[in-house]
Amino acid sequence: MADLLDRWRAAARDAGATDPAGLTDTGQQLLRRWREPHRHYHTVDHLTAVLDVVDAYAGLAGRPDLVRLAAWCHDAIYDPRASGDANERDSAELADRLLVGLGLPAGAVTEVHRLVLLTAGHAVATDDGDGALLCDADLAVLATSPPVYDRYAAAIRREYAHVPDPDFRVGRARVLSGLLALPALFRLPPLAGRWERPARANLHRELTALTGPAPRPTSGPA
């Protein structure tokens, strides 16, 4: 956690935070949220993975410091029972409160708010390099190897354990279909060239499994 806190403090300072004394407390507050027990995919591991992509391709962003702050905040509030884009809207509002409290300039706070909201649908304008970097980093898991992707999908199912299987299959299929309907899953050329095809293959594979016949329950070992 110490390394993550260092990364948080560096991003906030680069973005213009004027309350250095509050940086650690705010970072720890965010980490507590990312470590909530109901999370199985939207965890500190996901946060770290997003930050790693942002750092690796920071040269493609106009304000990578703000992209990093948006990464920290984008799933800071995560309630699997929430509807629509409520989590993203609540996370954006939390970002406002935290960043204003740290003394960030109003323009920086507004931009982080905008970036967090983009992660609700991952629809990014062609000239939005910062939004592209955040959304590409957020969706990077889609392009992982099939075993890693399957662990991601299983973790999502555990987060929605309260949803009956037939309803989950319908809802998850809707999410996957929405992603597949995007003109491109990844916008930054270096990432699109490597990740678009494997990501779409994973999504199609999961969608096929969800929309096929449901597995029959068994009464016991054969």
MOQUI-V531587 format. One record per residue. N is the residue number from 1. RES is the residue in three letters. OMEGA is omega in degrees with one decimal (none if undefined). Layout:
[[N,RES,OMEGA] [N,RES,OMEGA]]
This chain:
[[1,MET,-178.0] [2,ALA,179.5] [3,ASP,178.3] [4,LEU,177.9] [5,LEU,176.9] [6,ASP,-179.8] [7,ARG,177.1] [8,TRP,-177.7] [9,ARG,-179.8] [10,ALA,-179.8] [11,ALA,-178.9] [12,ALA,177.7] [13,ARG,179.9] [14,ASP,-178.9] [15,ALA,175.2] [16,GLY,178.0] [17,ALA,-177.9] [18,THR,179.3] [19,ASP,-176.2] [20,PRO,-179.3] [21,ALA,-177.3] [22,GLY,-174.2] [23,LEU,-177.2] [24,THR,180.0] [25,ASP,-179.6] [26,THR,177.3] [27,GLY,178.2] [28,GLN,176.3] [29,GLN,179.0] [30,LEU,-179.7] [31,LEU,176.5] [32,ARG,178.1] [33,ARG,-178.6] [34,TRP,-178.2] [35,ARG,179.1] [36,GLU,-171.4] [37,PRO,-179.2] [38,HIS,-179.8] [39,ARG,176.0] [40,HIS,172.2] [41,TYR,-176.8] [42,HIS,-171.9] [43,THR,175.4] [44,VAL,177.9] [45,ASP,177.3] [46,HIS,177.3] [47,LEU,-179.2] [48,THR,-179.8] [49,ALA,178.5] [50,VAL,179.4] [51,LEU,179.8] [52,ASP,177.5] [53,VAL,179.2] [54,VAL,179.7] [55,ASP,-176.7] [56,ALA,-176.3] [57,TYR,-177.6] [58,ALA,-180.0] [59,GLY,179.4] [60,LEU,-177.9] [61,ALA,175.8] [62,GLY,179.6] [63,ARG,-178.2] [64,PRO,177.1] [65,ASP,178.7] [66,LEU,175.9] [67,VAL,178.3] [68,ARG,178.9] [69,LEU,177.2] [70,ALA,176.5] [71,ALA,178.6] [72,TRP,-172.0] [73,CYS,-164.3] [74,HIS,174.8] [75,ASP,-177.8] [76,ALA,170.9] [77,ILE,-177.3] [78,TYR,178.8] [79,ASP,-179.0] [80,PRO,179.0] [81,ARG,179.6] [82,ALA,-178.4] [83,SER,174.8] [84,GLY,-178.3] [85,ASP,-176.7] [86,ALA,-179.5] [87,ASN,-179.9] [88,GLU,178.9] [89,ARG,179.3] [90,ASP,178.5] [91,SER,177.7] [92,ALA,178.3] [93,GLU,175.2] [94,LEU,177.6] [95,ALA,178.0] [96,ASP,-176.1] [97,ARG,-177.2] [98,LEU,-174.1] [99,LEU,173.7] [100,VAL,179.3] [101,GLY,178.2] [102,LEU,176.2] [103,GLY,178.2] [104,LEU,176.6] [105,PRO,-176.3] [106,ALA,-179.7] [107,GLY,178.3] [108,ALA,179.0] [109,VAL,179.4] [110,THR,-179.0] [111,GLU,177.0] [112,VAL,176.4] [113,HIS,-179.4] [114,ARG,-178.3] [115,LEU,179.1] [116,VAL,-179.4] [117,LEU,179.9] [118,LEU,-176.3] [119,THR,175.6] [120,ALA,-177.3] [121,GLY,178.5] [122,HIS,174.7] [123,ALA,-171.1] [124,VAL,176.9] [125,ALA,-175.1] [126,THR,-178.3] [127,ASP,-175.9] [128,ASP,-177.5] [129,GLY,180.0] [130,ASP,177.0] [131,GLY,178.8] [132,ALA,-178.8] [133,LEU,-179.6] [134,LEU,-176.9] [135,CYS,176.6] [136,ASP,179.1] [137,ALA,-178.8] [138,ASP,-177.1] [139,LEU,-174.9] [140,ALA,-178.6] [141,VAL,-178.8] [142,LEU,-175.3] [143,ALA,-179.9] [144,THR,179.3] [145,SER,-178.8] [146,PRO,178.5] [147,PRO,178.7] [148,VAL,178.0] [149,TYR,-178.9] [150,ASP,176.5] [151,ARG,175.0] [152,TYR,-178.9] [153,ALA,178.6] [154,ALA,178.0] [155,ALA,175.8] [156,ILE,179.4] [157,ARG,179.7] [158,ARG,177.4] [159,GLU,179.8] [160,TYR,-178.8] [161,ALA,179.9] [162,HIS,-177.3] [163,VAL,176.9] [164,PRO,-172.6] [165,ASP,180.0] [166,PRO,179.6] [167,ASP,178.6] [168,PHE,-178.5] [169,ARG,179.7] [170,VAL,-178.0] [171,GLY,179.6] [172,ARG,177.2] [173,ALA,177.8] [174,ARG,178.6] [175,VAL,-178.8] [176,LEU,178.8] [177,SER,177.1] [178,GLY,177.3] [179,LEU,-179.3] [180,LEU,179.4] [181,ALA,178.0] [182,LEU,177.6] [183,PRO,175.9] [184,ALA,175.5] [185,LEU,-178.1] [186,PHE,-172.2] [187,ARG,-178.8] [188,LEU,-173.0] [189,PRO,-178.8] [190,PRO,-179.4] [191,LEU,179.6] [192,ALA,-178.5] [193,GLY,-177.6] [194,ARG,-165.0] [195,TRP,-172.3] [196,GLU,-175.8] [197,ARG,179.2] [198,PRO,178.6] [199,ALA,-179.8] [200,ARG,177.7] [201,ALA,177.8] [202,ASN,-179.1] [203,LEU,178.8] [204,HIS,-178.8] [205,ARG,178.8] [206,GLU,-179.5] [207,LEU,178.1] [208,THR,178.9] [209,ALA,-177.6] [210,LEU,-173.9] [211,THR,174.9] [212,GLY,179.4] [213,PRO,177.0] [214,ALA,179.3] [215,PRO,179.8] [216,ARG,176.2] [217,PRO,178.5] [218,THR,-178.2] [219,SER,-179.4] [220,GLY,-179.0] [221,PRO,-179.0] [222,ALA,none]]
